[in-house]
Amino acid sequence: MGRHSTAKAGPGLRSPVVLLAVLLVLALLGWFGYGFVKDRLGGSDCDQTTVLQVTAAPEVTGIVDAAAKRTAEADAAECLRVAVTSRDSAATAESLALSDGSELPDVWVPESTLWLQRAQDKGAWNTPVQGTSIASSPVVLALTEDTATALGWPGKQPTWADVLGPDAANVPIGLPDPARDPVGVSLLYGVRGLTATAPDQAAAMTGLLRRLSANTLPAAADLFTRLPGGTSSEPLGAFPTSENTLLRHNVKGSEAPLVASYADPAVPSLDYPYTVLPKATDAKRTFAQRFLTRLLDPSSVNSFADAGFRAPDGKALRDRSQDKRTSAAPVDQVALPVATEVDQLLNQWAGVNLSSRMQVLLDVSGSMNQPVPGTGLNRMAVTLKAAELGIGLFRPTSKFGMWLFSTNLDGDKDYTELLPVATVTDQLAGGALDKLRGVKAIEGGATGLYDSVLAAYQSARANWEPGRINVVVVLTDGKNEDPNGINREQLLAELAKLQDPRRPLVIVGIGIGPDIDVAELDAISKATGGQAFTTPDPTKIGEIFYAALSKLLCQPPTCKPGS
């Protein structure tokens, strides 16, 4: 047997090699000082690192993140770091307005200044409405090769007047919902500019907007699914998008490459405003300005150029003379108008497009269990059938949500949410009809009408959306029966305070059955400029619901053709 030591070697300092290494470090510390060794060996003496939180639109996140990494390398000794998050601009605007618990950024880079306005519109009053543009991308009309060829390409680059003019009236043109996409807003400005010199500008603009409304889709990405050769039975010939998106589409080697048509006169481009938000501390604001300089330095400019963006002033950053599908000519930068002017244009669009935001208040009090003679159904069932049919009156881009009301449905509140507000497309995909069909009247429940109407109206006012017909619809079979809530005079007074002529929001009352107080429902509706529709016969609910929505949306048979 071999010899064995009675003492086992321990870890760490009992190894001669490790011991020598430790002694070497100690010697270095004593000879050169701790700072030298920290720098050479990668240590850090930062007690606290200042982290600048930046949220960016997805298409520029990679470039912003690359600049953040250069910042980390250059400013490591100053304990500064940039953390970049990619997030949809609509979701960020919503978070800023609602303070929904998500961590808010110090800096926001949306794709358009429009989102800064929208954040303010939704309630984030201290959000700046302007930032510093770090890049740009003009809004163009993307044409299929067949459309472009018919309009003279490649001999000439078709203009918006060529595409939107009467000679191309048979070209199906798609549009992302302008109420939720800045590209759609830019197209509306192009339409206004093209019709400005028409003998009857209003009629010319309305006609062109109606043509565009036929193929309005909820999101810009949906438009690319309607290209020829795809799965859609109704392919598009043209639609607006950013030049950058068109370039990226063509670079992918798509079987359906697109040709860009440029606006003349120019329309607002996507301007990617770098915006420091109110939550940023003074130290972070100073750091944010420094980071902005890095986003405008040659390295970042080259990155923007490689990704197909233009400079903030609209000048192309790369030679594209070999690309006959786009133009490298400078694009005039048109500032986005103030929010009130944008709202005015979107309201005009809403009137033509019939795009709405509807908050529905549905009575589920005990009286809705009353049978409807000759139908085998109760009032609740016939009302739900009418509501389901009514959903079919709306375009996929329209929004609706539903609250149920009786008394004490949610603690001492007389109302509770069944469906949050979302587009018809999203509601149907999310099983809204199944939820609607499952609604039951509350046995013994009374009608808490006044408190519920006021709460629904306040919610709709707080979430009012430009570019949509905003409305609160009240479906009820009775009159107010809640002695513990507000009275009629108080309700009418509160509704009067909430009126804003620039942001119309009407109540449409729909009353069914013999228990309806017609004067009550009429007074509530008229207080907001709305109208009440009532019938003592519950079997007529479908007819009056259709009449009410047709009146609201200006659809036949209520509206005259061309009105």
DOPA-952471 format. One record per residue (C-alpha): residue in three letters; x, y, z. Coordinates in nm, 4 decimals, decimal comma. Each point is the difference from the previous one (the first is absolute). Layout:
<pts>
 type       px       py       pz
  ALA        X        Y        Z
...
</pts>
This chain:
<pts>
 type       px       py       pz
  MET   0,0000   0,0000   0,0000
  GLY   0,1176   0,3520  -0,0680
  ARG   0,0510   0,2700   0,2602
  HIS  -0,2989   0,2206   0,0883
  SER   0,0050   0,3425   0,1634
  THR  -0,2009   0,0310   0,3177
  ALA  -0,1022   0,3584  -0,0973
  LYS  -0,2050   0,0588  -0,3173
  ALA   0,0784   0,2992  -0,2172
  GLY  -0,2782   0,2662   0,0333
  PRO  -0,1372   0,2116  -0,2827
  GLY   0,0967   0,3515  -0,0914
  LEU   0,3066   0,1375   0,1782
  ARG   0,1515  -0,3421   0,0627
  SER   0,0879  -0,0233  -0,3703
  PRO   0,3467   0,1470  -0,0578
  VAL  -0,1040   0,1412  -0,3395
  VAL  -0,3055   0,1761   0,1420
  LEU   0,2003   0,1310   0,2942
  LEU   0,2621   0,1507  -0,2293
  ALA  -0,2729   0,1637  -0,2121
  VAL  -0,1591   0,1611   0,3046
  LEU   0,3360   0,1299   0,1199
  LEU   0,0594   0,1482  -0,3470
  VAL  -0,3328   0,1861   0,0073
  LEU   0,0736   0,1329   0,3472
  ALA   0,3357   0,1202  -0,1174
  LEU  -0,1552   0,1746  -0,2986
  LEU  -0,2530   0,1691   0,2253
  GLY   0,2727   0,1283   0,2258
  TRP   0,2322   0,1094  -0,2793
  PHE  -0,2322   0,1504  -0,2636
  GLY  -0,3176   0,0704   0,1958
  TYR  -0,3451  -0,1552  -0,0163
  GLY  -0,1236   0,2157  -0,2879
  PHE   0,2710  -0,1279  -0,2349
  VAL  -0,0773  -0,3651   0,0740
  LYS  -0,3771   0,0614  -0,0335
  ASP   0,0508   0,1494  -0,3424
  ARG   0,2312  -0,2783  -0,1159
  LEU  -0,1918  -0,2951   0,1481
  GLY  -0,3536   0,1192  -0,0743
  GLY  -0,1228   0,0793   0,3480
  SER  -0,2474   0,2776   0,0857
  ASP  -0,0272   0,2441   0,2866
  CYS  -0,3527   0,1178  -0,0982
  ASP  -0,2170   0,0085   0,3083
  GLN  -0,2934   0,0805  -0,2272
  THR  -0,0353   0,0060  -0,3790
  THR  -0,2242   0,2567  -0,1674
  VAL  -0,2214  -0,1930  -0,2416
  LEU  -0,1830   0,1940  -0,2701
  GLN  -0,3138  -0,1934  -0,0975
  VAL  -0,0771   0,0463  -0,3711
  THR  -0,3054  -0,1408  -0,1774
  ALA   0,0201   0,0036  -0,3808
  ALA  -0,2209  -0,0908  -0,2932
  PRO   0,0884  -0,3548  -0,1134
  GLU   0,1492   0,1027  -0,3363
  VAL   0,2685   0,2209   0,1609
  THR   0,0614  -0,1987   0,3186
  GLY   0,3042  -0,1823  -0,1397
  ILE   0,1717   0,3249  -0,0985
  VAL  -0,0787   0,1657   0,3328
  ASP   0,1259  -0,3072   0,1861
  ALA   0,3265   0,0011  -0,1966
  ALA   0,0530   0,3630   0,1039
  ALA  -0,0761  -0,1022   0,3586
  LYS   0,2771  -0,2608  -0,0109
  ARG   0,2483   0,2592  -0,1263
  THR  -0,1121   0,2242   0,2846
  ALA   0,0616  -0,2767   0,2534
  GLU   0,3545  -0,0419  -0,1276
  ALA   0,0750   0,3726  -0,0110
  ASP  -0,1635   0,0974   0,3302
  ALA   0,0715  -0,3060   0,2156
  ALA   0,2299   0,1989   0,2260
  GLU  -0,2839   0,2469   0,0682
  CYS  -0,2417  -0,2743   0,1026
  LEU  -0,2479   0,0761  -0,2809
  ARG  -0,2038  -0,2522  -0,1969
  VAL  -0,2880   0,0056  -0,2510
  ALA  -0,2652  -0,2752   0,0115
  VAL  -0,2010  -0,0245  -0,3233
  THR  -0,3459  -0,1561  -0,0291
  SER  -0,1911  -0,0619  -0,3222
  ARG  -0,3721   0,0691   0,0282
  ASP  -0,2931   0,0853  -0,2235
  SER  -0,0631   0,3752   0,0139
  ALA  -0,3753  -0,0336   0,0523
  ALA   0,0610  -0,2157   0,3081
  THR   0,2556   0,2466   0,1357
  ALA  -0,2385   0,2939  -0,0474
  GLU  -0,2662  -0,1960   0,1875
  SER   0,2380  -0,0746   0,2882
  LEU   0,1053   0,3633   0,0292
  ALA  -0,3622   0,1098   0,0173
  LEU  -0,1316  -0,2658   0,2367
  SER   0,3077  -0,0559   0,2207
  ASP  -0,0956  -0,3674  -0,0239
  GLY   0,2766  -0,1260   0,2252
  SER   0,2534  -0,0701  -0,2731
  GLU   0,3377   0,1658   0,0412
  LEU  -0,0054   0,3269  -0,1916
  PRO   0,3080   0,1054  -0,1977
  ASP   0,2143   0,3085   0,0443
  VAL   0,0242   0,0409  -0,3791
  TRP  -0,2467  -0,1021  -0,2682
  VAL   0,0702  -0,0313  -0,3733
  PRO  -0,3320  -0,0725  -0,1773
  GLU  -0,0182  -0,0099  -0,3782
  SER  -0,2002   0,3215  -0,0200
  THR  -0,0685   0,3202   0,1923
  LEU  -0,3650  -0,1019  -0,0322
  TRP   0,0499  -0,2423   0,2894
  LEU   0,1147   0,2825   0,2261
  GLN  -0,3263   0,1766  -0,0766
  ARG  -0,1966  -0,3190   0,0596
  ALA   0,1598  -0,0506   0,3415
  GLN  -0,1184   0,3490   0,0963
  ASP  -0,3450  -0,0642  -0,1454
  LYS  -0,0329  -0,3117   0,2147
  GLY   0,0865   0,1878   0,3189
  ALA   0,3800   0,0188   0,0244
  TRP  -0,0234   0,3800   0,0088
  ASN   0,3676   0,0640   0,0790
  THR   0,1351  -0,2073  -0,2894
  PRO   0,1919   0,2287  -0,2392
  VAL  -0,1602   0,0356  -0,3410
  GLN   0,3322   0,0401  -0,1787
  GLY   0,3347  -0,1754   0,0067
  THR   0,3253   0,0017  -0,1974
  SER  -0,0213  -0,2031  -0,3191
  ILE   0,2782  -0,2582  -0,0277
  ALA  -0,1043  -0,1333  -0,3439
  SER  -0,2888   0,0186  -0,2426
  SER  -0,1889  -0,2082  -0,2512
  PRO  -0,2483   0,1542  -0,2420
  VAL  -0,3478  -0,1477  -0,0322
  VAL  -0,0398  -0,1379  -0,3519
  LEU  -0,2668  -0,1812  -0,1936
  ALA   0,1230  -0,3533  -0,0614
  LEU  -0,1064  -0,1146  -0,3461
  THR  -0,0042  -0,3486  -0,1410
  GLU   0,1915  -0,0387  -0,3260
  ASP  -0,3235  -0,0289  -0,1977
  THR  -0,1349   0,3230   0,1493
  ALA   0,3284   0,1858  -0,0467
  THR   0,0373  -0,1196  -0,3603
  ALA  -0,3526   0,1104  -0,0852
  LEU   0,0898   0,3467   0,1329
  GLY   0,3166   0,0361  -0,2125
  TRP   0,2748  -0,1643   0,2064
  PRO   0,2914  -0,0495  -0,0559
  GLY  -0,0073   0,2852  -0,2492
  LYS  -0,1138   0,2276   0,2807
  GLN  -0,0541  -0,0213   0,3758
  PRO  -0,3795   0,0137   0,0558
  THR  -0,1186   0,2790   0,2287
  TRP  -0,2766  -0,0115   0,2606
  ALA  -0,2175   0,1966  -0,2401
  ASP   0,0472  -0,2801  -0,2545
  VAL  -0,0957  -0,2710   0,2510
  LEU  -0,2868   0,1801   0,1720
  GLY  -0,1354   0,1833  -0,3040
  PRO  -0,3131  -0,0956  -0,1936
  ASP   0,2018  -0,1699  -0,2756
  ALA   0,1074  -0,2650   0,2542
  ALA  -0,3394  -0,0335   0,1684
  ASN  -0,0062  -0,3735  -0,0646
  VAL   0,3208  -0,0590   0,1985
  PRO  -0,0880  -0,1546   0,3399
  ILE   0,1831   0,2067   0,2618
  GLY   0,0485  -0,1217   0,3556
  LEU   0,0406   0,2175   0,3090
  PRO   0,1083  -0,0678   0,3595
  ASP  -0,2529   0,1434   0,2459
  PRO   0,1040   0,3693   0,0362
  ALA  -0,1315   0,0046   0,3557
  ARG   0,2789  -0,2380   0,1010
  ASP   0,2762   0,0422  -0,2615
  PRO   0,1967   0,3166  -0,0890
  VAL   0,0465  -0,1306  -0,3561
  GLY  -0,3788   0,0196  -0,0444
  VAL  -0,0013   0,3564   0,1338
  SER   0,2624   0,1033  -0,2551
  LEU  -0,2126  -0,1416  -0,2798
  LEU  -0,2975   0,2060   0,1202
  TYR   0,2158   0,3112  -0,0275
  GLY   0,0937  -0,1044  -0,3507
  VAL  -0,3670  -0,0345  -0,0899
  ARG  -0,0716   0,3453   0,1393
  GLY   0,2860   0,1485  -0,1994
  LEU  -0,1042  -0,1683  -0,3245
  THR  -0,3598   0,1228   0,0294
  ALA   0,0831   0,3523   0,1189
  THR  -0,0502   0,1574  -0,3450
  ALA  -0,3135  -0,1938  -0,0953
  PRO  -0,3091   0,2150  -0,0753
  ASP  -0,1808  -0,1695   0,2894
  GLN   0,2839  -0,1001   0,2310
  ALA  -0,2231  -0,1590   0,2635
  ALA  -0,1802  -0,2184  -0,2542
  ALA   0,3253  -0,1014  -0,1714
  MET   0,1643  -0,0905   0,3298
  THR  -0,3039  -0,1929   0,1230
  GLY  -0,0138  -0,1995  -0,3228
  LEU   0,3672  -0,0923   0,0195
  LEU  -0,0215  -0,0899   0,3697
  ARG  -0,2970  -0,2257  -0,0701
  ARG   0,2017  -0,1771  -0,2648
  LEU   0,2798  -0,0578   0,2493
  SER  -0,2352  -0,1165   0,2752
  ALA  -0,0927  -0,3109  -0,2008
  ASN   0,3335  -0,1658   0,0853
  THR   0,0869   0,1418   0,3415
  LEU   0,1723  -0,2591   0,2170
  PRO   0,0818   0,0118   0,3732
  ALA   0,3805  -0,0104  -0,0356
  ALA   0,2633   0,0840  -0,2607
  ALA   0,1347  -0,3563   0,0028
  ASP  -0,3405  -0,1240  -0,1187
  LEU   0,0471   0,1853  -0,3291
  PHE   0,2953  -0,2162  -0,1025
  THR  -0,2170  -0,3106   0,0317
  ARG  -0,2177   0,1408  -0,2786
  LEU   0,2729   0,0120  -0,2647
  PRO  -0,0565  -0,1883  -0,3271
  GLY   0,1076  -0,3609   0,0226
  GLY  -0,0969  -0,0193   0,3671
  THR  -0,2941  -0,1786   0,1576
  SER  -0,2438   0,2891  -0,0293
  SER  -0,2745  -0,0198  -0,2600
  GLU  -0,0033   0,3823  -0,0109
  PRO   0,3600   0,1098  -0,0688
  LEU   0,0963   0,3656   0,0209
  GLY   0,1638   0,2074  -0,2699
  ALA   0,1424   0,2682   0,2320
  PHE   0,0196   0,0995   0,3661
  PRO   0,1951   0,2486   0,2137
  THR   0,3035  -0,1046   0,1986
  SER   0,3329   0,1471   0,0995
  GLU   0,2813   0,0025  -0,2544
  ASN   0,2100  -0,1931   0,2495
  THR  -0,2590  -0,2785   0,0259
  LEU  -0,0257  -0,0183  -0,3786
  LEU   0,3785  -0,0272  -0,0348
  ARG   0,0158  -0,2769   0,2598
  HIS  -0,2828  -0,1845  -0,1756
  ASN   0,1821   0,0132  -0,3331
  VAL   0,3366  -0,0999   0,1493
  LYS  -0,1565  -0,3197   0,1362
  GLY  -0,0283  -0,1213  -0,3564
  SER  -0,3767   0,0062   0,0001
  GLU  -0,1835  -0,1483  -0,2953
  ALA  -0,2054   0,3193  -0,0048
  PRO   0,2535   0,2895   0,0100
  LEU  -0,1532   0,3451   0,0329
  VAL   0,0519   0,3360  -0,1694
  ALA  -0,0056   0,3212   0,2034
  SER  -0,2181   0,2970  -0,0925
  TYR   0,0924   0,3262   0,1759
  ALA  -0,2411   0,2679   0,1191
  ASP  -0,0097   0,3390  -0,1680
  PRO  -0,0678   0,2194   0,1918
  ALA   0,1949  -0,1691   0,2775
  VAL  -0,1736  -0,1523   0,3033
  PRO   0,1334  -0,0606   0,3542
  SER   0,2732  -0,2644   0,0053
  LEU   0,0722  -0,2420   0,2810
  ASP   0,2452   0,2092   0,1992
  TYR   0,1141  -0,2197   0,2945
  PRO   0,0056   0,2741   0,2661
  TYR   0,2455  -0,0559   0,2863
  THR  -0,2044   0,1213   0,2965
  VAL   0,1114   0,0371   0,3619
  LEU  -0,3001  -0,0695   0,2227
  PRO  -0,0965   0,1793   0,3235
  LYS   0,0992  -0,2884   0,2299
  ALA   0,3709   0,0388  -0,0879
  THR   0,2099   0,1480   0,2810
  ASP   0,2354   0,2933  -0,0599
  ALA   0,2962  -0,2373  -0,0125
  LYS  -0,1752  -0,2204  -0,2540
  ARG  -0,1006   0,3011  -0,2089
  THR   0,3649   0,1000  -0,0272
  PHE   0,0917  -0,3558  -0,0926
  ALA  -0,2911  -0,0137  -0,2486
  GLN   0,1363   0,3014  -0,1867
  ARG   0,3378  -0,1686  -0,0181
  PHE  -0,1567  -0,3179  -0,1351
  LEU  -0,1910   0,2024  -0,2600
  THR   0,3349   0,1295  -0,1279
  ARG   0,1133  -0,3594  -0,0426
  LEU  -0,3169  -0,0825  -0,1969
  LEU   0,0876   0,2826  -0,2390
  ASP   0,3702  -0,0875  -0,0373
  PRO   0,1452  -0,1539  -0,3201
  SER  -0,0197  -0,3584   0,1297
  SER  -0,3729   0,0274   0,0627
  VAL  -0,0600   0,1879  -0,3249
  ASN   0,1699  -0,2849  -0,1878
  SER  -0,2211  -0,2488   0,1822
  PHE  -0,3128   0,1924  -0,0936
  ALA   0,1212   0,0178  -0,3590
  ASP   0,0660  -0,3757  -0,0132
  ALA  -0,3499  -0,0631   0,1343
  GLY  -0,1636   0,2121  -0,2730
  PHE  -0,0850   0,3123   0,2000
  ARG   0,0550   0,3611  -0,1056
  ALA   0,1554   0,2873   0,1915
  PRO  -0,2349   0,2083   0,2190
  ASP  -0,0119   0,2646  -0,2755
  GLY  -0,1288  -0,2522  -0,2572
  LYS   0,3236  -0,0464  -0,1953
  ALA   0,0905  -0,3528  -0,1125
  LEU   0,3030  -0,1441   0,1803
  ARG   0,0954  -0,2505  -0,2696
  ASP   0,0265   0,0094  -0,3780
  ARG  -0,3017  -0,1849  -0,1380
  SER   0,0492   0,0861  -0,3667
  GLN  -0,0139  -0,3707  -0,0933
  ASP  -0,3334  -0,0456   0,1743
  LYS  -0,2698   0,0981  -0,2500
  ARG  -0,2785  -0,0777   0,2466
  THR   0,0784   0,2871   0,2379
  SER   0,1388   0,3520  -0,0266
  ALA   0,2947   0,1494   0,1840
  ALA  -0,1162   0,3562  -0,0601
  PRO  -0,0266   0,2094   0,3201
  VAL  -0,3446  -0,0019   0,1592
  ASP  -0,1261   0,3223   0,1541
  GLN  -0,0673  -0,0396   0,3698
  VAL  -0,3515   0,1105   0,0906
  ALA  -0,0646   0,0527   0,3696
  LEU  -0,2947  -0,1886   0,1426
  PRO  -0,2744   0,2557   0,0722
  VAL  -0,1192   0,0637   0,3555
  ALA  -0,2248  -0,2593   0,1606
  THR  -0,3224   0,1946  -0,0532
  GLU   0,0588   0,0150  -0,3760
  VAL   0,0845  -0,3698  -0,0130
  ASP  -0,3181  -0,0746   0,1974
  GLN  -0,2057   0,2056  -0,2425
  LEU   0,1309  -0,1977  -0,2969
  LEU  -0,0542  -0,3308   0,1786
  ASN  -0,3550   0,0996   0,0915
  GLN  -0,0656   0,0675  -0,3683
  TRP   0,1386  -0,3442  -0,0790
  ALA  -0,2173  -0,1588   0,2694
  GLY  -0,3121   0,1508  -0,1501
  VAL   0,0826  -0,1560  -0,3365
  ASN   0,1548  -0,3248   0,1196
  LEU  -0,2679  -0,0716   0,2597
  SER   0,2707  -0,1030   0,2457
  SER  -0,1299   0,0221   0,3540
  ARG   0,0889  -0,0455   0,3636
  MET  -0,3091  -0,1253   0,1777
  GLN  -0,0448  -0,0564   0,3725
  VAL  -0,3114  -0,2166   0,0446
  LEU  -0,1890  -0,0024   0,3299
  LEU  -0,2279  -0,3054   0,0237
  ASP  -0,2801  -0,0299   0,2573
  VAL   0,0065  -0,3364   0,1829
  SER  -0,2526   0,0880   0,2712
  GLY  -0,2627  -0,2545   0,1044
  SER  -0,2659   0,1420  -0,2306
  MET   0,2059  -0,1181  -0,2993
  ASN  -0,1181  -0,3514   0,0935
  GLN  -0,3558   0,0926  -0,1015
  PRO  -0,1247  -0,2248  -0,2834
  VAL  -0,0649   0,1518  -0,3403
  PRO  -0,3388  -0,1332  -0,1207
  GLY   0,0043  -0,2041  -0,3150
  THR   0,3780  -0,0531  -0,0050
  GLY   0,0754  -0,2572   0,2667
  LEU   0,2789   0,2356   0,1134
  ASN   0,0406   0,2579   0,2742
  ARG   0,0983   0,3647  -0,0444
  MET   0,3648  -0,0800   0,0718
  ALA   0,0153  -0,2578  -0,2796
  VAL  -0,1626   0,2186  -0,2660
  THR   0,2230   0,2936   0,0971
  LEU   0,3134  -0,2123  -0,0255
  LYS  -0,1056  -0,1269  -0,3428
  ALA  -0,0494   0,3592  -0,1154
  ALA   0,3402   0,1015   0,1409
  GLU   0,1692  -0,2885  -0,1772
  LEU  -0,1593   0,0981  -0,3302
  GLY   0,0937   0,3624   0,0635
  ILE   0,3674  -0,0898   0,0195
  GLY  -0,0269  -0,0960  -0,3653
  LEU  -0,0756   0,3628  -0,0883
  PHE   0,3504   0,1102   0,0930
  ARG   0,3205  -0,0078  -0,1969
  PRO   0,2770  -0,2318   0,1303
  THR   0,1962   0,3099   0,1095
  SER  -0,2829   0,1292   0,2194
  LYS   0,0361  -0,0460   0,3743
  PHE  -0,2521  -0,0973   0,2630
  GLY  -0,0084  -0,1102   0,3605
  MET  -0,2829  -0,1017   0,2319
  TRP  -0,0958   0,0624   0,3610
  LEU  -0,2852  -0,1740   0,1788
  PHE  -0,2107   0,1954   0,2477
  SER  -0,2626  -0,0663   0,2656
  THR   0,0681   0,0791   0,3677
  ASN   0,3014  -0,0952   0,2117
  LEU   0,1650  -0,2087  -0,2706
  ASP   0,3513   0,0831   0,1182
  GLY  -0,0100   0,0815   0,3686
  ASP  -0,2139   0,3102   0,0275
  LYS   0,0476   0,0788  -0,3707
  ASP  -0,2988  -0,0629  -0,2239
  TYR   0,2095  -0,0999  -0,3008
  THR   0,2759  -0,2387  -0,0995
  GLU   0,2041  -0,0521  -0,3159
  LEU  -0,0820  -0,2954  -0,2248
  LEU   0,2109   0,0911  -0,3061
  PRO   0,2846   0,2548  -0,0032
  VAL   0,0010   0,2352  -0,2966
  ALA   0,1706  -0,1585  -0,3032
  THR  -0,0459  -0,0169  -0,3758
  VAL  -0,2769  -0,2156  -0,1427
  THR   0,2691  -0,2242  -0,1505
  ASP   0,1690  -0,0501   0,3376
  GLN  -0,3303  -0,0474   0,1834
  LEU  -0,1161  -0,2730  -0,2355
  ALA   0,3380  -0,1727   0,0136
  GLY  -0,0056   0,0191   0,3809
  GLY  -0,3367  -0,1744   0,0429
  ALA  -0,2122   0,3089   0,0650
  LEU  -0,3114  -0,1578  -0,1469
  ASP   0,0239  -0,2968   0,2370
  LYS   0,0310   0,2355   0,2956
  LEU  -0,2939   0,2033  -0,1266
  ARG  -0,2176  -0,3088  -0,0435
  GLY   0,0785  -0,1037   0,3562
  VAL  -0,1410   0,3169   0,1606
  LYS  -0,2939  -0,0596   0,2374
  ALA  -0,2337   0,2431   0,1735
  ILE   0,0519   0,0387   0,3764
  GLU  -0,2969  -0,1442   0,1871
  GLY  -0,1349   0,2728   0,2285
  GLY   0,2471   0,2593  -0,1342
  ALA  -0,1243   0,3573  -0,0284
  THR   0,0924   0,2570  -0,2674
  GLY   0,2914   0,2213   0,1066
  LEU  -0,0300   0,2168  -0,3091
  TYR   0,1302   0,3420   0,1039
  ASP   0,3249  -0,1046   0,1698
  SER   0,0775  -0,2464  -0,2804
  VAL  -0,0627   0,2515  -0,2785
  LEU   0,2198   0,2607   0,1665
  ALA   0,2858  -0,2466   0,0594
  ALA  -0,0154  -0,1286  -0,3591
  TYR  -0,0060   0,3534  -0,1372
  GLN   0,2948   0,1063   0,2175
  SER   0,1974  -0,3037  -0,1202
  ALA  -0,0825   0,0707  -0,3650
  ARG   0,0952   0,3654   0,0446
  ALA   0,3339  -0,0926   0,1594
  ASN   0,0721  -0,2445  -0,2836
  TRP  -0,1410   0,2099  -0,2853
  GLU   0,1765  -0,0773  -0,3272
  PRO   0,0433   0,2331  -0,2957
  GLY  -0,0797  -0,1499  -0,3356
  ARG  -0,2996  -0,1892   0,1365
  ILE  -0,3678   0,0643   0,0671
  ASN   0,0026  -0,0166   0,3791
  VAL  -0,3281  -0,1115   0,1557
  VAL  -0,1529  -0,1550   0,3112
  VAL  -0,2951  -0,2324  -0,0712
  VAL  -0,2432  -0,0756   0,2847
  LEU  -0,2190  -0,3096  -0,0412
  THR  -0,2657  -0,0176   0,2715
  ASP  -0,3561  -0,1164   0,0687
  GLY  -0,0715   0,2184   0,3007
  LYS   0,0593   0,3203   0,1906
  ASN   0,2349   0,0847   0,2842
  GLU  -0,0792  -0,1960   0,3172
  ASP   0,3063   0,0717   0,2138
  PRO  -0,0955   0,2291   0,2903
  ASN   0,3596   0,0066   0,1267
  GLY   0,1515   0,1508  -0,3144
  ILE  -0,0123   0,3387  -0,1684
  ASN  -0,3323   0,1403  -0,1204
  ARG  -0,0951   0,1085  -0,3508
  GLU   0,0826   0,3671   0,0546
  GLN   0,3467  -0,0885   0,1285
  LEU   0,0626  -0,2311  -0,2971
  LEU  -0,1038   0,2635  -0,2529
  ALA   0,2146   0,2612   0,1748
  GLU   0,3056  -0,2280  -0,0093
  LEU  -0,0569  -0,0858  -0,3662
  ALA  -0,0196   0,3719  -0,0786
  LYS   0,3400   0,0567   0,1636
  LEU   0,1553  -0,2747  -0,2112
  GLN  -0,0987   0,1458  -0,3371
  ASP   0,2799   0,1007  -0,2387
  PRO  -0,1083   0,1198  -0,3485
  ARG   0,3440  -0,0805  -0,1388
  ARG  -0,0337  -0,3600   0,1157
  PRO  -0,3611  -0,1026  -0,0515
  LEU  -0,1232  -0,2929   0,2093
  VAL  -0,3689  -0,0861  -0,0187
  ILE  -0,2263  -0,2348   0,1920
  VAL  -0,2403  -0,2088  -0,2040
  GLY  -0,2790  -0,1401   0,2169
  ILE  -0,1759  -0,3184  -0,1120
  GLY  -0,2988  -0,0861   0,2163
  ILE  -0,2241  -0,3054  -0,0302
  GLY  -0,3131  -0,1147   0,1771
  PRO  -0,2969   0,1682   0,1697
  ASP   0,1996   0,1025   0,3091
  ILE   0,2187   0,2513  -0,1821
  ASP  -0,0105   0,3639   0,1110
  VAL   0,0275   0,1538  -0,3447
  ALA   0,0433   0,3551   0,1315
  GLU   0,2835  -0,1137   0,2278
  LEU   0,1964  -0,1750  -0,2745
  ASP  -0,0644   0,2853  -0,2417
  ALA   0,1268   0,2606   0,2485
  ILE   0,3186  -0,1986   0,0652
  SER   0,0729  -0,0444  -0,3707
  LYS  -0,0747   0,3595  -0,0982
  ALA   0,2265   0,1323   0,2748
  THR   0,2902  -0,1229  -0,2147
  GLY  -0,1440   0,0783  -0,3433
  GLY  -0,1150  -0,3599  -0,0414
  GLN  -0,3366  -0,1591  -0,0603
  ALA  -0,2227  -0,2579   0,1691
  PHE  -0,1757  -0,2836  -0,1827
  THR  -0,2771  -0,1800   0,1885
  THR  -0,2738  -0,2552  -0,0574
  PRO  -0,2459  -0,1601   0,2419
  ASP   0,0202  -0,3218  -0,2009
  PRO   0,3166  -0,1997   0,0818
  THR  -0,0320  -0,1909  -0,3283
  LYS   0,0891   0,3271  -0,1736
  ILE   0,3409   0,0278   0,1722
  GLY   0,1790  -0,1175  -0,3145
  GLU  -0,1691   0,2657  -0,2118
  ILE   0,0699   0,2896   0,2350
  PHE   0,3560  -0,1155   0,0674
  TYR   0,0659  -0,0081  -0,3735
  ALA  -0,1694   0,3382  -0,0441
  ALA   0,2080   0,1521   0,2803
  LEU   0,3316  -0,1266  -0,1360
  SER  -0,0890   0,0910  -0,3568
  LYS  -0,0825   0,3524   0,1129
  LEU   0,3212   0,0176   0,1974
  LEU   0,2201  -0,1350  -0,2777
  CYS  -0,1890   0,1678  -0,2853
  GLN  -0,0660  -0,3232  -0,1843
  PRO  -0,2957  -0,0777  -0,2269
  PRO  -0,2936   0,0013   0,0267
  THR   0,0111   0,2930   0,2405
  CYS   0,2530   0,2088  -0,1952
  LYS  -0,0621   0,1265  -0,3492
  PRO   0,2460  -0,1219  -0,2604
  GLY   0,2975   0,2302  -0,0241
  SER  -0,0659   0,1688   0,3333
</pts>
